[in-house]
Amino acid sequence: MVDSRTSLLGLLREHLGLPGTKKGCDQGACGACTVLVDDRRVNSCLTFAVMHDGAHVTTIEGLARGGRLHPLQQAFIDHDGLQCGYCTPGQIVSGAACIAEGHARSREEIREWMSGNLCRCGAYTNIVTATERAAPAAGADGGRYIAGGTTLVDLMRETVERPSRVVDINGLPHRDIAVPSEGLRVGALVRMSELAAHPDVRSRYPVIAQSLELGASAQLRNMASIGGNLMQRPRCPYFRDVHSACNRRSPGTGCDAADGDNRMQAVLGAGAHCVATHPSDLAVALVALDAVVRLRSTEGTRAVPVAEFFLRPGNTPHREQDLRPGELITSVHGQPQTGPQPGHRRHGGRDRDGPAGGHGHGPP
């Protein structure tokens, strides 16, 4: 039994043996006592424990998963985001929420949304740097990035995707379209409609414009990003039905599509464990153009040919792209075109019953 006057902070520290959450000003002004209640950050010194009966409370002790530090905990170590360390638990818990809320898109935004956490040692510059650097890693460990969201929102609604956190990346500066003589460069956050309408793309890379306009409705093209288009999940009805066996959704459960309704499934490139196809028309055009996708994570950057970026199912059908945990697509680069330009034609009917994009995220 806990006295009804016991604060949530007092319950955590004095009754549950969780001393990581600190008692600072005890007036809600310093943020040292920050915890997450049902994924929302609160000052635990200003609320009674009994008010949160049945709630999910996350403290600094609960951020690490499976023996691995949360990306922000590691970033605080890597970037010296602490001095005396007293305010650090509250800073990290608040920073993790700041990232999950989509408020870590710039240093200025981080400062504003972390203003409720004081550091009397003055380590603010490194705290902001750690939060900024940890934001890309939030896609790891079951997290997902979201830009247009036309795939992810749908899959979350159907419980096919259940990410531990969703990070809005729309504030990142990956929105440029450049068509210099040395080739095509497209930022991953460019919308499908923007790229398809670009006059230089239409004249010098018509196959891209055609594939984008065939790939989705006008509404979806206005929402879906180029990076998300390449990260689409299968439209196989068995993948999207959580009651069906699907090795892509739940590895090792089987593939109901192999002996089921497989009109939309692969003719070439399928395997014994999966017969789903990738739904992106744009991906086909990019392979034809020998395009390269550029990726970024806290470990650095790398470039992968689009033809190698998409993986055949083999024995690991749940790995659809050559994407490492926490990596984010930042841009797509096409080779210069000098001869006759290829076109894009879809043979057969077009099923327009699925979304056109989402965004990059690390594999589980």
N, C-alpha and C positions, 0 to 999 in steps of 0.2 A: 504494500500500500504506500502511496505517495501523498503527502500533504497537498491539498488543493492549491496552496500558495507557493508550491515549489516551481521555480522557473524551469523552462526546458533546459537552459544551461546548467542549472543545478542538478537536474535529473541525470544529464549526460555525465557530468564530472563526478558527482558525489554518490550516485546510486548505481550507475551502469558501468563505471570504471572506464570511461572514455575521456581522458584528460586532454586530448588534442585540441578541443575547442577551448579557447582562452577567455578568461574574464578580464576585460580591460576597464573601460570607463563605467560599465554596468548601467549605462544610460542610453545605449543605442546610438552613440555618436561615433565610435571608433571602428566598428565592424570586426573586431577581433573574435567575436562570438558567432560569426556567420555560419549558418548551417543551411542545408536544403530541406525544406518540408514539401513533400510531393513535388520535388524538382524545382521549387521556387525558393530563392535565398531570403532568409529572414534573420533578424537579430535575436538570437535565442535567449538573451538576457531580458527581453521585453515581452515575453509571452509565457503563459503558464503551461506546464507540461500536460495538464489534463485537457487542455484545449485541442490537443493533437492526438487524442486517442484514436488508434487505427491508422494514423498517417504514416507515410514512409519518410523517415528522417535519415539524411546522409550527412555524416561528419567527415572530417579529414581522414579519419581511419578507414572510411568506406569508399574512398575514391579509387584506390588501387584495385586491380582486377587480376585474379589468378597469380598473385605474386609479382605482378608488373606494376610499376608506378603509372599513375595517370600521366598523359603527355604533359600536362601543365606542371605536375610535380617534378618531372624530369627537366623541364625547361627552366624552372626556378634554380635547379642545381647547375645546369649548363650555363646559365646567363647571370649567375650571382644575384638572384632576385630577393636576397635577404641579407640582413646583418645580424641583429640580435636574435631574430627568429621568433619573437613573441607574437607578432601580428601575422606571421607567415601562414598558419593554418587558415585563418579567416580570409587572407588575400587569395590563397589558392582555391578555396571553396567558392569564393565570390567570382574569381577569374574563370573557373570552370563553367559556372552558370552564365557568365558574360559571353563566353564562346558559344555555349549551347543555345543561348537566346538570339544569336546572330548579331551581337554587338561588338565584335572584335574585327571589324572590317578596316579600321585605320587606327593609328596611334591616338588621334584626337578622340575617336569614339570610345576607345578603351578607357582613356582618362576620365571621360564623362561618366561612363557606366560603372567605373570602379571608384567613383568619388566618395562612396560611403565607407571605404576602407582606408584608414589612416596608417601611415608608417612614420613613427617618430624618429627613426634613423635616417629617413629621407632617401630610401632606396627606390623611389618611384620610377626613375628612368629604366632601371633593370627589370622592375616588375612589369612595366608596359612592354618591354622587349620580350620578356619570357611569355607573356600572354599572346603577343603578336606572333611569335614563332611557334607557339603550341597550337594555334588555331588550325593550320593545315593538318596536324596530326589527329584532329578530332574525328576524322573519317575512319580512323583505325579502331580496332576493338569493338566492332559492331556499330560504329557511327556511320552516318550517311551525310554527304553534301547534298544541298538542294539549290537549284537555280530556277529553271522553269517549273519543275516539279510534276510535269505531266505524266511521268511514269511512277515516280515514288509515291505521290499522294494516292494514286489509284491502288497501288500494291499495298500500301499501309491500310487503306480502307478495307481491303479484302483479307487482311492479316497475313498476306504472303511475305511482306517485309515488316519486321518489328525492330527497327533500329533502337539502340539504347539512347542515342541522341541524334538530332538533325541540325545541321549547321548551314545557315543561309550564307551563300558565298557571293551574292549579287553585288556586294560592294567592292569586290576585287577588280583590279584594272586589266581584265582580259577581254576587252571589247573592241579591239582594233581589227580593221580589214585593210590589208595592204597588198597591192598587186604590182610590185616592182618588176624589173626585167629578170631578176634572178628567181622569180617564182611567186607563189601565193602564200600569204600568212594570214591566218584567221584566229582571233582570240576565242577561247572556249566558251565565253559568255555571250558571244554574238548570237542573236536569235536567228532561227532558220529563215524567217521572212526577210530580215536585213541582208543576209548573205545572198539569198536568191534574187533580191532586187538590185544589188550592187551593179552598176553599169559595166565596170571592168570585168567582173566575174561573168556576167552574161555574155560578153563578147569574147573573152579569152578562155573562159572555163565553162562553156554552156552545159557540159555534162553535170556540173555541180548544181547549177540553177535548176535544171530539169529534174534532177533526182530529188531536190528539196521540195519542189512544187508538186511532185507526184507522191511525196512521202507522208503527207498529212493534210488535214483541213486548214483553211486560212486561220481559224482561231488558234489551233495548236501550233502552227508555224510562228505565230506572233508570240507564243509563250516559250516554246522549247528552245533550248540552247544547243549549239553545235556539239559541245562536249557531252551534254546529256543525250543527244541523239546517238552518239557512238556508244553510250553506256546503257542503252535500253536493255531491259530484260525480255526474255522470250514472250511471244504472244500465244504460245502453245496453251490451249485451254486446260490441259492437265497440269501444267505448271501453275496456272492461276487458280486452280481448284485445290484448296488445301486438303480435301478429302481424297484426292487421287495420289497414287504413287508417282513421285518425280525425283529423280536423282539430282536435278539441278537445284530444286528447292530444298530437298532433304536427302543428302547423299546416302546411298545404300538402301533406299526404300524401293527401288525399281523404276520402270518406265512404262506407265500405262499407255502412253501414246504409241509405243511400238506395235501393239496389236489392237489399237483402238482407231478412232477417227483421225487419220493422219494425212488428210488432204493438204494441209498447210505445212507438212513436215519436210525434212531434208531428203533430197534424192542423192546428192553427193556430199561427202564429208561427215556423214552421221557415223555413230558408233554403236556398239552393243548396249551402251548405258544411256544413250540419249539420241533422239532424232529431231530435236527442235532446231529451228533456223534463227539466225539473227535478223531482226525486223528492219534494220536500217537500209533504206535505198541509198543514202549518202555514203555509207561505208563501201558499197560496191563501186561507186564513182571514184572514191579516194584510192581504193586499191588499184583501179585502172590508171590513175595518175601517179602511181608510186609515191603517194603522200606519206608524210611522217607525222606522228603525234608526239608532242613534247609533254613531259610529265614532271611534276615537282612534289617533293615531300620534305620533311625535316632532314632527310639524309642527303638532299641535293636534287639535281635535275638529271634527266636522261631523255633520249630520243629513241622512239621505236617505230619502225615502218608499220603502217596501218595493216599491211598484209600479215605481219607477225603479231600485231597487237591482239587480234581475235584468235582465240585458241580453239582447236578442235576438241570435241568432248572427251575422247579417249577414256581413261579411267577416272578422270576428275571433271565431270561435266559441270560441277558447280563453279569451276574457275572458267569464266567466259572471256576474260581479257587478261593480258599480261600487265596486271596492275597490282602493285604491292600495297600492303596495309598503309593507309594514310596518304597514298599518292593522289594527286589531283591533276586532271588534264588542264593544261594552261593554253595550248595553242595547237593548231594543225597547219602543216606546211606542205604545199604542193609544188611539184617540179615545174619549171618553165615549159610552156607549150609553144612550139614553133610550126608544126605541120598541121594537117587537117585535124580538126577537133572532134573527139569522140562525142557521141550523143548517148542519151539514156532512154531506153524504152522498156516498159514493163509488159511482158507477155502474159495474157490471161487476165482475169478479173482482179479488181483491187478491193481488198477488205479494208474498209475504213472504220473498223470497230475498235481500234486500239490507239494508245497515245504515241507520241513521236519523240519524246525525250525525257530526261530526268537530269542527272548529272553524275560526274565521276565520283567514285567512292572506293575505298579499299575493300578487297575481298574478305570474307569472314575468316 
